[in-house]
Amino acid sequence: MAGLELLAERFGEQRPYLRSVAYRLLGSWDDAEDAVQECWVRLSRSDVGEVLNLRAWLTTVTSRICLDMLRARASRREQSLDGDAPLDMHLPDPVVAPVTGADPEREALLADAVGLALDVVLGTLSPPERIVYVLHDLFAVPMADIAVILERTPAATKQLASRARQRVQGRVPGPVPVGAGAAGHPSSAADRAAAHAVVEAFFRAARSGDFEALLGVLAPDVVLRADGGAARPAVTAVVRGAAAVARRALMFARPDAAVHPVLVHGEAGVVVTVAGTPVSVMGFAVRVGTIVAIDVLADPARLERLHLPDLPVT
């Protein structure tokens, strides 16, 4: 029993890192927790006495579990996809934290935050592409180790990584992160304050019905992605272009809604509540004073499961 307790203690030290890796691979807190728990089950049944690098071993096992989950998810999507449906679109669970004073685990996740827009794009990659991109470009896992996980040659794995980067490039606003903890979004307090000011202007214009003011804070090629889940299919949409996004903002502006500033994946965001109940989490990518992307999670079931911070009074 003492040996198993020691192993559990060592695993506990790695759990936050493994959960972060699994979350980036899967885009779901629940699925990430399931993957990490399955990793523990496999560890507890394995002889790791001669394992020199436990973190590397656990990363490999967790990644293989996530790869299987991604493949199963892709298979289900292919079986259920309606060829005429434009919205086989699922936003990842957002990392939501207060503007200041996040808890230690949330701070660690924010340190590795890559912006919600990138996590949305990651969801469009094939399972092997997502594995290699996340592990190598976001967590700096050696390419040789990833080749073992994917059961491919190092050369084939490098080609896969190149293809994944090409698919990501141009679809994410701002610089694309490379390397552990590298973030492609504004990270300083001043940058975040400026981004929040732009977001405030967006909501002020929407509430007042000022179409021209909305156009002033939206980039011409802005994209809005909204996920209402099964309960709110009418909300689910992908909207492109400043005029179209501005019209949608005017349509959905609610005078009874309270807007609470937060950080969403390390960038400016808000939690919108009505009568104290969260109705959406919105992440904004702000570049050079204009909004280039808006991601909205409005699925009541998923909002209820999210770990939201104590909301500031507005």
N, C-alpha and C positions, 0 to 999 in steps of 0.2 A: 504493500500500500504506500509505503514511504516513497518508493520509486515513482509511482503513478502521481503522487502529490507533487513531487519535484517537477515531473514532466508538465503537469497542469500549470504549475507556477511559471515555468519557462514559456509555455504556450500563451499564458495570460499576458506576458510581457510583449509578445508579438501580435496579440489580437488586434489592437488599434491599427497597426500597419496593414495587417491582412484584411481587415474590414475596409480600409481605404482602397486597397488594390481591388478587392472584389466589387466594391461599389463602382469604381471607375470602369471595370470590365462589364458590369451588369446594368448599371444605371438604376438600381432598385435597392433600397435599404433592406427590405425583407429578404430578397434573393441573396443579397450580400451576406446577411446574417446566417442564412441557411448554408451558404457555401463555406463560411468560416466554421460553422458547427460541424459540418461534414468533414472538414479538414481535421478537426480535433478528434473525431471518431476514428479516422484513419491513422492519425498519429498514435492514439492510445492503443491501437492494435498492431503497431509496427515496432520493429527492433531498430531503434535509431542510435544505438550505443556507439556506432562507428561514424555517425554523421558529424562532419567537422563544422558545417555551417548550417545551423538549424533554420535560420531565416530563409536561406536559399531553398532548403528542402521544403519548407512550408509554403513558400511562394510558388514553387513548382506544383505542389499538390493542389493548392487553392486555385491556381490558374487552370489546371486540367479540369477541375470540377466546374469552374466557370465556363470553360470552353464547351463542355458537354451541355451545360444549361443554355448557352447561347445557340448551340446547334439545335437543341430541342425547341427553343423559342422560334428560330428561323423556320423550322419545319412546320410548326403550328401556324405561323403566319402565312406560309405558302399555301397550306391547305385551306385556310379560311379567307384568303384575300379575294375580294371581288374586283375583277379587272377594271370595272368602271368607277370604283371608289377611290377618290383622290386623297383620302385621309387615313391611310394605314400609317398613322403618325402617332407616336407615343413619346411624350416628353419624359426625360429621366426625373427621378425624385430629386428635387432641388436641395442643395445645402443652404439652409437658412440660418442666419445668425444675427444678433443685434448689431447695430452700427458700431458699438463699442462694448467691450467687456464680455466676449464670448467665453463659454466654458472651455476647459483645456482640450477636450476631444474635438470640439467645434473649431477651436483655434488651429489645431493640427490639420483638420480638413481644409480650412481656409488657406493655410500655408501652401497646400498642394492644389488649390483651386485653379481650374483652367478656364473658367467661364462657362456658363450654361450653354452658350451657342456651340462651343466645341463638343460638349457632351451630347448635344442633339445630333451633331454630325457623326459622332462616333456610333450612334445607333443605326446609321445607314451603311456602315462597313460590314463586310462579311465577318463571321466569327473569327477566322484566323487573322484577318487584317486588324480587327479590333484588339486581339490579344497582342500582336507584335507591336502595334502602335502604342498602346497604353503601357505595356511593360517596358519597352525600350525608350520611347520618347518622353514618357511622363515619370517613370520610376527608375530609369537608367539600369534596367536589368540587362546583363550582357547578351548579345545576339546569340552566342553559342548556347546559353541556357534556354533561350526562347526556342531555338531550333529543336532542342530535346523535348520541350513541352509539346510542340506542334508535330513532332516526329518528321521533320524535314531536314534537309541538308542546310548548313549555314548559308551557302550561296542562295538556295531557294528562299530561305527566310529573309535574307537581305533584299531580294527582289520583291517579296511580299511587303516588306516595310516600305520600300520605295513606292510601290503602287498605292499603299494606304496613305502615304504622305501626299501623293498627287491628288488623291480623292479629297483630302482634307483641305489642301491649299486652295485658296480662293473662295471657300465656303464658310470661313470663319473670319469675322471682322477683327482687324488688328493683327499683330504678330502671333504666329502659331507657336505654342510652348514647345520647347525641346529640353529634356533633362529633368531630373527629379526636382520638384518644387518650383520649376520655372513657370511663371504665369504670364499669359498674353493679355493682361488687362490692367487697368489703372490700379496701383497697389498703395500709393501714398495716401495719407489722410487728406491732403489738399486735393488730390485727384478725385478721391471718392466724394468729398464735399462738393466739388464742382459738378460731378456726375449727378449727385442727388439734387442739386439745384436745377439741372436740366429736366430731371424727372418731375420735380415739383411744378415746373413750368408746363410740362405736358398735361398733368392733371388739372392744373388751373385753367388751361385753355379748353380742355375737354368739358369741364364743369360749366364754364361760361358759354360754351357753344361757339368758341372763336376758331373757326376753320383755318384762317390765315395764320394765327398764332401757332396752331398745331403744325402746319406745314413748316413753320420757322424752326421747330425743334426736331423735325424728322429729316433724316437723310433721304435723298431722292429715291434710292434703291432699298429703303428700309424693308425688313421682313418681319412679320408678326406671325408667331406660331402659337396656337391655343389648343389645349387638350382638355376637353370637358368630360372625358370618360364616357362610360355607358349611360350615366345618369343625365348628362348634358350634351348630347350629340350636336345640338344646334350651335353650341359654343365652339366646337372643334373646327379649326380652319387654319389654312396657311394663306396669308394675305401679303401681297408684295406691292411696293410703291407707296410714296408718301400720301398721295391723295386717297388711295384705297384704305390705308391704315388710319388716316385721319377721320374718314367717314365712319369706320368701325368704332373708333374711340368715341365719337359723338353719339353713336347709336347705343353704346353700352354704358355711357356715363350715368351714374346713379347718385342723386342728391343725398340719399340716405346712407351712402357708403362712407366708411372711415378708412383713410389711407395711412398705413403705418410704415415709415421707412425702416428697411432692414438691409442686410447684405445677402445677396443670392449668388452663390458660387463666387463670393469675393467681390462682386460688383454691386452697383446700385440696384436696389429692388424695393418692393413694397409687399406687405400683406394687406389685402383689402378685406374689411369685415363689414357685416351688416348686422346690427343689433348684437354686436360682440362675437358673432360667429364668422370664422374665416370663410370667404367665398372664393378667394383666388390668391395665388402667390405669383408675382410678376417679376421677372428679371429683365434688366435693361442693359444693353451694351451701348455705351456712350463713347463716341470717338470724336475728338476735336469739336466738342460742344454740340454735337447732334446725336440723336438716337439712331443707331444702325440696325438694331435687332431688339425685338420684344418677345419674350417667351412667357406664356401664361398657363399655369396649371390651375384648372378650375374643376377638377374631378372631386366631388365631395368625399367619396370613400378614401381616396388617397390623401386628401387634405387632413382628414380625421386621424390618419396614421402618422402624419409628419410630426417630427419633434420641432415645434415652433417656439421661438424665444418669447419671453414676456414682452408683450407689445407696448411700445411707447405711446403715450397719450399725444394725440394730434390736436 
